[in-house]
Amino acid sequence: MRIPRNLEVWRMGTVNYLKALKLQEKLASDRKINKISDTLLSLQHPPTYTLGKRRTDYNLLVPESELQTMGAELHYTQRGGDITFHGPHQAILYPIISLRDVGLGARKYVENLESTMIELSSLYGVKAHGQRKCETGVWVEDRKIGAIGVRISSGITSHGLAFNIDPDLTFFKHIVPCGIADKDVTSLRRETDMVLPDEEVIQNQLVSCFARLLGYNDIIWKDNIDIKIDG
């Protein structure tokens, strides 16, 4: 008989990128020693550009000194993937889960992240698809609606996915998103003919798609999380 599996979801609102990064590191360490169960951070970020561990600075198309004028930050991370943008009206999911317990390898896990965003898109009549060739993420025709960048250490995941609900797409013009040139970036607002509900509803739907695809039996929602991270 299969043991029921629960997913604890922290709904955190808007969180500074570095604070979220330190929180992920702490939770991943706790998950490795089974101090916590599978946990997912659901949040948004202030305007932030992030680079993956390949350090592809050349895909930032403006001088770093100009970012502050634009009201954006730049951070280097240990996730996979290339440069991307995070900002308001973009849903971020950071799963801190044990792939061993879920029964997935790295590739299948990434496919499930893609499927999460594809399924969410379909709820609003938008036909999206996953990666083709070397083009990671989720696309509507040739327009990118969702990005993926993950880190897996000792079978524990961190980082995750970013789904464009209705962000300011002009921020993407200052980078080569995910290192893929000559491709547009889009959003759910731009692609759907439906009236969108509050973003919190959409973000919760995205969480529910993730939980269902990965076989969780129940979601434990936690709000107003007050976390103090040292350093």
N, C-alpha and C positions, 0 to 999 in steps of 0.2 A: 504493500500500500504506500502510495506517495505521501511524503510528509508535506503538509500545507506550508507554503512560503509566503511571508509577508514582506512588503516593501514600505519602509518608513520614508515619507516625503516631507522635506522641510521647505515650506513656502516662505521665501525670504524677501520678496519684493526686489528693490534695487540695491545691489551690493557692489562696493568697490572691488575691482578685479583682484588686487593683491590680497585683500581680506578673504575673498572667495578662494584664492589659490592656496593660502595658508590653511584655510579650513579643510580644503580637500586633502592636503598633505597629512593633516592630523587625523582625519577620518579614515584615510587609506591605511595609515599605521595602525589605527585601532581595529580596522576590519581584518588586517592580516593576523592579528592575535585573537580574533573572535571576541573582542571587547564590545563590538557593536554588530548588529545585523546589517543586511543590505540596506543602504540609505541612498536617497536621491535628493540633490539640491535643485530646486526649481526657482529661478530668479531671472533678473535682468541686470545689465551693467550700464554705468555711465559710458559715454563715448570712449572706446578703447580699441587700439590696434594691438594684436598679438602675433608673435612669430613663433613657429615651431622650432624643434631642436636642430633643424637644418640651417637655421639662421640666414634665410634668404632675404637679406636687407634690400637687395636690388629691386625687390617687388614693392617696396615703399616708394612712391613716385614723387613725394615732396620731402624737403629737408626735415629732419627730425625736429629742428628748432621751430618749424612752423606749426607743429601739432598743438603746442600749448595755445597758440593764437586761435586755433580751430576749436579749442575746448576739448581736446582729446589727449589720451595718454598712450604710451607705447610700452609693451612689456614682452620680455623674452620668456619662453616656457619650455618645458620638456615633453610637450605633447607631440604627436605626429602631425603631419600636414604643413601647410605653408602659411603665409600671412592672411589674416582675416580681420574683420571688424565686428565689434560687439557694441551695442548701444541700446537706447530706449526703444521700446516697441519691438524688441526681438526676444523671443523666448529661448532661454538657456536651460538645458538639463545637464547636470553633472552627476551621473550614476557612480556611486562608490559601492561596487558589488563584487562578489566572488564568482568569477567565471567557472571555477571548478564546481561550485554549488549549483550554478545555473545549468551547467553541462554544455557550455559553448566554448569553441576556440575563438581566437582573435578575429578571424575573417568573418565567421558567422555572427559574431557580436556586432561588428560594424554593419553587416547587412541588416541586422535587426534595428539598428539606429536609423538606417535609411528607411526601412519599412515603417518605422514609427512616424516619420515625417510624411511619407507617401500616404499613409492611412489618414493622418490628420488632414492633409490637403484634400483627400477625396470626400471628407465630410462637408466640404464647402464647394464641391463640384469642380475641383481642380485636379487634372490628371498629371501627376508627377511621376518621375522615374529615377532610379538609382544610377550609380556611376556607369559610364561607358568608357572602355579603354582605361586611360589613366585619370579620367575626370571624376574625382571623388565628390561626394555630397549628393544632394537631391536637386533635380532639375525639372522645369516646366518647359518642354521643348529644349531650346538652347539657353534658357535663362535660369540662373541658379537661385533657388529659394531656401536652401538649407545647407549648412556646412557641418562637417564632422572632423574632429581631431581628438584622438584618444591617447591615453598613456596606460600601459598595463605593466604592473610590477608585482611579481610573485603571484600572478593570477588575479590581482585586484585592480579594478579599473578606476580611472579618474579622468577629468576633462569630459568631453562628450559631444553634444550637438547644439547647434544654434539655428533656430527657425525664424525666418523673417515674417513677422505678422504685418507690421507697417512702419519699419524704421526709415530714417532719412537716408535715402539711397545715394545721396550726393557724397556721403562719406566713403563709399566704395570707389569713387572715381579717383581717389588718391592712392590706390593700391592696385596690384594685379591680384584680384581675389583668388586665394588658394593657389596662386602661381599659374592660373589658366588665363591666358590672354585672349582678347577678342570675343569674350563672352559677357553677356549682360547679367546683372543681378536683379532679381524681382522680389515681390512680396505677396503674401496672401491677399492683402487689400487690393493690389494691382491686378491680380489674376482672377479673383472670384467675382461673380455677378450677384452674390448674396450679400445681404446686410450682415456685417460681423457683430457678434456679441462683444461684451467687455473682454479685454485681453486676459483677464484672470480666468475667464471661462475657457478661452482657447488654450491657455497654458495648462489648465487642469485636464483638458481633453488630450493634450499631448502626453502628459504624464500617464493618463489612463491607457492610451495606445501602447506606450512603452511597457507598462505593467502587464497588459494582456499578452503582448507578443512574447515576452520573456517568461510567461507562465506563473506570475505571482497570483496568489489566491485572494489577497486582500491588500488594500492600501491604507496605511496609517498616516493620516494627514497631521502635520504639526505646523502651527502658525506662531508668529511673534517670537521666533527663536533669537535669544540674546546670547551670542557666543563671544567669549573673550579669547583672542588668540595672542599668544606671546610672540614677540619679535617684530 
